[in-house]
């Protein structure tokens, strides 16, 4: 189900009847995806049975040379990394035929749009993207894009996603997953509870944060540029210990995730080196506070 089919049913879509879409006009001129949700909600209200657990779309970025494609040259690689903005950014006009396709002037903002459609037409339905692909999974550029996409999925509250098709276990795209799921080879992973993270220049350095069940704050930094960056990280609302552990995957060695040791934390601020074209995870333990319990027994009255 592609971009035009979010808005028009199969009858109109197969005929590419965008000007006078008979099927859509016959159903109140409602875009297809909201109509689909509304009708399923109506069925549940009538029959007492929910037929839909996940509102599921497929999404392949349409920018030339990106999806299901090799890394390409520098221009295509930069386009691949920019195109992840179509998942969320209300200011990003898609750099493909979608820009001229009609709805919302080519602004996709897919995940917020899906959430809005569900909230208005069938509240309580979970969100899924069961096919997507940003290409170049055999290249660091594809790994950077995949890591960015996973971070966006978590931050925007997507419930289910499946990549079509997965990388082999030794390809860079697989290491993007490992950075989130098993960065140290011993089950170390990105957190389960999303935490707000802001990058001063998200086009160069993607930033995502989440808290783990053990209380640690995990920070994923994705340097999409060809120059090294030292990220100054300021923590708010979190009491950190004196140091953070850092693991990194980069173009310097595509066969392993490197344990780079620890970086110091002073005044809830840390400096995290991010080499060119790299994915860096900093795990920051929460400072524990020792609570002493005192028992006061008043002296017996005489």
C-alpha positions as CSV (number, residue, x, y, z in Angstrom):
1,X,0.0,0.0,0.0
2,X,1.8,3.1,-1.3
3,X,1.4,6.8,-0.7
4,X,-1.4,7.3,-3.2
5,X,-3.3,4.3,-1.8
6,X,-3.3,5.9,1.6
7,X,-5.6,8.5,0.1
8,X,-7.5,6.5,-2.6
9,X,-9.0,3.0,-2.7
10,X,-7.9,0.4,-5.2
11,X,-10.7,1.2,-7.7
12,X,-9.5,4.8,-8.1
13,X,-5.9,3.9,-7.7
14,X,-5.8,1.3,-10.5
15,X,-7.3,3.8,-12.9
16,X,-5.1,6.7,-11.4
17,X,-8.3,8.6,-11.1
18,X,-7.1,11.5,-8.9
19,X,-9.2,14.3,-10.3
20,X,-12.6,12.7,-10.0
21,X,-12.1,9.6,-7.9
22,X,-15.4,7.8,-8.1
23,X,-14.9,5.5,-5.1
24,X,-13.6,8.2,-2.8
25,X,-16.3,10.6,-3.8
26,X,-19.0,8.0,-3.2
27,X,-17.8,7.7,0.4
28,X,-17.9,11.3,1.5
29,X,-14.6,12.2,-0.2
30,X,-12.8,10.7,2.7
31,X,-9.2,9.5,2.2
32,X,-9.0,5.7,2.0
33,X,-7.0,5.1,5.2
34,X,-9.2,7.1,7.5
35,X,-12.3,5.6,5.9
36,X,-10.9,2.1,6.4
37,X,-10.4,2.8,10.1
38,X,-13.8,4.4,10.5
39,X,-15.6,1.5,8.9
40,X,-13.8,-1.0,11.2
41,X,-14.7,1.0,14.2
42,X,-18.3,1.1,13.0
43,X,-18.3,-2.7,12.7
44,X,-17.0,-3.1,16.3
45,X,-19.6,-0.8,17.6
46,X,-22.3,-2.7,15.8
47,X,-21.1,-6.3,16.4
48,X,-19.0,-6.0,19.5
49,X,-16.0,-7.6,17.8
50,X,-12.7,-5.8,17.1
51,X,-11.3,-6.9,13.7
52,X,-8.2,-4.8,13.7
53,X,-5.4,-4.8,16.2
54,X,-2.8,-2.9,14.2
55,X,-3.2,-0.2,11.6
56,X,-0.5,-1.3,9.2
57,X,1.1,0.5,6.3
58,X,4.0,-0.3,4.1
59,X,6.5,2.5,3.5
60,X,9.4,2.6,1.0
61,X,11.1,6.0,0.6
62,X,10.5,7.1,-3.0
63,X,13.6,9.3,-3.5
64,X,15.6,7.9,-6.4
65,X,18.3,5.4,-5.5
66,X,17.3,5.0,-1.8
67,X,15.0,2.1,-1.1
68,X,16.2,-1.4,-2.0
69,X,19.2,0.1,-3.6
70,X,23.0,0.1,-3.2
71,X,24.7,2.9,-1.3
72,X,25.4,5.0,-4.5
73,X,27.5,8.1,-4.6
74,X,27.9,10.9,-2.1
75,X,24.7,12.7,-3.3
76,X,22.6,9.6,-3.0
77,X,24.0,8.7,0.4
78,X,23.2,12.2,1.7
79,X,19.7,11.9,0.2
80,X,19.2,8.5,1.9
81,X,20.0,10.1,5.3
82,X,17.8,13.1,4.7
83,X,14.8,11.0,3.6
84,X,14.3,9.5,7.0
85,X,12.7,12.9,7.9
86,X,9.7,11.8,5.9
87,X,8.8,9.6,8.9
88,X,8.2,12.6,11.2
89,X,9.2,16.1,10.0
90,X,6.3,18.5,9.3
91,X,8.7,20.8,7.4
92,X,10.2,18.1,5.1
93,X,8.9,18.0,1.5
94,X,9.6,14.6,0.1
95,X,12.4,14.6,-2.5
96,X,10.5,12.4,-4.9
97,X,7.4,12.3,-7.1
98,X,5.4,12.5,-3.9
99,X,6.2,16.3,-3.8
100,X,4.0,16.7,-6.8
101,X,1.4,14.0,-6.0
102,X,-1.1,16.2,-4.3
103,X,-1.8,15.6,-0.6
104,X,-0.3,18.1,1.8
105,X,2.2,19.4,-0.8
106,X,4.4,16.3,-0.5
107,X,4.8,16.4,3.3
108,X,4.6,12.8,4.4
109,X,5.2,13.0,8.2
110,X,4.1,9.4,8.2
111,X,4.1,8.4,11.9
112,X,2.4,11.5,13.3
113,X,-0.1,11.2,10.4
114,X,-0.9,7.6,11.3
115,X,-1.4,8.5,15.0
116,X,-3.8,11.3,14.0
117,X,-5.8,9.0,11.7
118,X,-6.1,6.4,14.5
119,X,-7.0,9.0,17.2
120,X,-9.8,10.4,15.1
121,X,-11.2,7.3,13.5
122,X,-10.4,4.3,15.6
123,X,-8.8,5.1,19.0
124,X,-6.9,2.2,20.7
125,X,-5.6,0.7,17.5
126,X,-1.8,0.1,17.5
127,X,0.5,1.2,14.7
128,X,2.6,-1.0,12.5
129,X,4.9,-0.7,9.4
130,X,5.4,-4.2,8.3
131,X,7.4,-3.4,5.2
132,X,10.1,-0.8,4.9
133,X,13.6,-0.5,3.5
134,X,16.1,2.4,3.3
135,X,18.6,0.4,1.2
136,X,22.4,0.0,1.4
137,X,22.3,-2.5,4.2
138,X,25.7,-3.7,3.0
139,X,27.3,-0.3,3.6
140,X,27.8,2.1,6.5
141,X,25.5,4.6,4.9
142,X,22.6,2.1,5.1
143,X,23.6,1.2,8.7
144,X,23.4,4.9,9.6
145,X,20.0,5.3,8.0
146,X,18.7,2.1,9.6
147,X,19.9,3.2,13.1
148,X,18.1,6.6,12.5
149,X,14.9,4.9,11.4
150,X,14.9,2.6,14.5
151,X,15.5,5.7,16.7
152,X,12.6,7.5,15.0
153,X,10.3,4.5,15.4
154,X,10.9,4.4,19.1
155,X,10.6,8.1,19.7
156,X,7.4,8.4,17.7
157,X,5.7,5.4,19.4
158,X,5.5,2.9,16.6
159,X,4.3,-0.4,18.0
160,X,5.6,-2.9,15.4
161,X,8.0,-2.7,12.4
162,X,9.5,-5.3,10.1
163,X,12.3,-4.7,7.6
164,X,12.0,-6.0,4.1
165,X,14.4,-7.7,3.6
166,X,16.8,-8.2,6.5
167,X,20.6,-7.9,6.2
168,X,22.9,-10.8,6.6
169,X,24.4,-11.2,10.0
170,X,27.7,-9.7,8.9
171,X,26.4,-6.7,7.0
172,X,26.5,-3.2,8.5
173,X,22.8,-3.1,8.6
174,X,22.8,-5.9,11.1
175,X,25.2,-4.0,13.3
176,X,22.7,-1.1,13.4
177,X,20.3,-3.5,15.1
178,X,23.0,-4.8,17.5
179,X,23.7,-1.3,18.7
180,X,20.1,-1.2,19.9
181,X,19.7,-4.8,21.0
182,X,23.1,-6.3,22.0
183,X,25.9,-3.7,21.7
184,X,28.3,-5.4,24.1
185,X,27.7,-9.1,23.1
186,X,26.2,-9.7,26.5
187,X,22.7,-8.5,26.1
188,X,23.5,-4.8,26.6
189,X,20.7,-2.8,24.9
190,X,19.1,0.5,24.4
191,X,16.4,1.4,26.9
192,X,12.7,0.5,26.8
193,X,11.2,3.9,28.0
194,X,11.7,6.8,25.5
195,X,13.2,9.9,26.9
196,X,13.3,13.3,25.2
197,X,16.6,14.0,23.4
198,X,17.3,17.1,21.3
199,X,20.2,17.6,18.9
200,X,21.2,21.2,18.0
201,X,21.9,19.9,14.4
202,X,19.9,16.8,13.8
203,X,20.9,16.8,10.1
204,X,24.4,16.0,11.2
205,X,23.9,14.3,14.5
206,X,20.9,12.2,15.3
207,X,20.2,11.8,19.0
208,X,17.8,9.4,20.7
209,X,17.5,8.5,24.4
210,X,15.7,5.9,26.5
211,X,15.8,4.6,30.1
212,X,16.5,1.0,30.8
213,X,14.8,-1.2,33.4
214,X,18.0,-1.1,35.4
215,X,17.7,2.7,35.7
216,X,20.5,3.5,33.3
217,X,20.0,6.2,30.7
218,X,21.0,5.1,27.2
219,X,21.9,7.7,24.5
220,X,22.3,6.8,20.8
221,X,24.2,9.3,18.8
222,X,24.3,8.9,15.0
223,X,27.0,11.0,13.2
224,X,25.7,11.2,9.6
225,X,28.5,13.5,8.5
226,X,31.9,12.7,7.1
227,X,33.6,14.7,9.8
228,X,34.2,13.8,13.4
229,X,32.0,15.5,16.0
230,X,32.4,15.8,19.8
231,X,28.9,15.9,21.2
232,X,28.4,17.9,24.4
233,X,25.6,16.2,26.2
234,X,23.7,18.0,28.9
235,X,21.5,15.9,31.1
236,X,18.4,17.2,32.8
237,X,16.1,15.4,35.2
238,X,18.6,12.6,35.7
239,X,21.2,12.1,38.4
240,X,24.2,10.5,36.7
241,X,27.2,8.7,38.1
242,X,30.7,9.9,37.5
243,X,31.2,8.1,34.1
244,X,29.4,6.5,31.2
245,X,30.4,3.5,29.1
246,X,30.6,4.0,25.4
247,X,30.3,1.5,22.5
248,X,30.7,2.4,18.9
249,X,30.1,1.1,15.4
250,X,31.8,3.1,12.6
251,X,33.2,3.1,9.1
252,X,36.7,2.6,10.7
253,X,35.8,-1.1,11.3
254,X,32.7,-2.6,9.8
255,X,33.2,-6.0,11.4
256,X,32.8,-5.2,15.1
257,X,31.3,-2.9,17.7
258,X,34.1,-1.3,19.6
259,X,34.1,-0.9,23.4
260,X,35.8,2.5,23.8
261,X,35.8,2.5,27.6
262,X,34.4,5.3,29.7
263,X,33.9,9.1,29.4
264,X,33.7,11.3,32.5
265,X,30.5,13.1,33.6
266,X,30.9,16.4,35.4
267,X,27.9,18.4,36.5
268,X,25.6,16.2,34.5
269,X,27.5,17.0,31.4
270,X,29.7,14.7,29.2
271,X,31.7,15.0,26.1
272,X,31.1,12.0,23.7
273,X,33.4,11.6,20.7
274,X,31.5,10.7,17.5
275,X,33.8,9.8,14.6
276,X,32.7,10.4,11.1
277,X,29.9,8.0,9.9
278,X,29.4,6.4,13.3
279,X,26.8,5.1,15.7
280,X,27.7,5.7,19.3
281,X,25.9,4.4,22.4
282,X,26.6,5.9,25.8
283,X,25.1,4.0,28.8
284,X,24.8,6.3,31.8
285,X,24.1,4.6,35.2
286,X,21.8,6.4,37.6
287,X,23.4,7.5,40.8
288,X,22.0,5.6,43.7
289,X,21.2,7.4,46.9
290,X,21.9,5.6,50.1
291,X,19.1,5.9,52.6
292,X,19.9,5.3,56.2
293,X,17.0,4.3,58.4
294,X,17.1,5.5,62.0
295,X,15.1,4.1,64.8
296,X,14.5,6.4,67.7
297,X,13.4,4.9,71.0
298,X,12.7,7.5,73.7
299,X,14.0,6.9,77.1
300,X,11.6,5.4,79.5
301,X,9.8,7.9,81.7
302,X,10.7,7.7,85.3
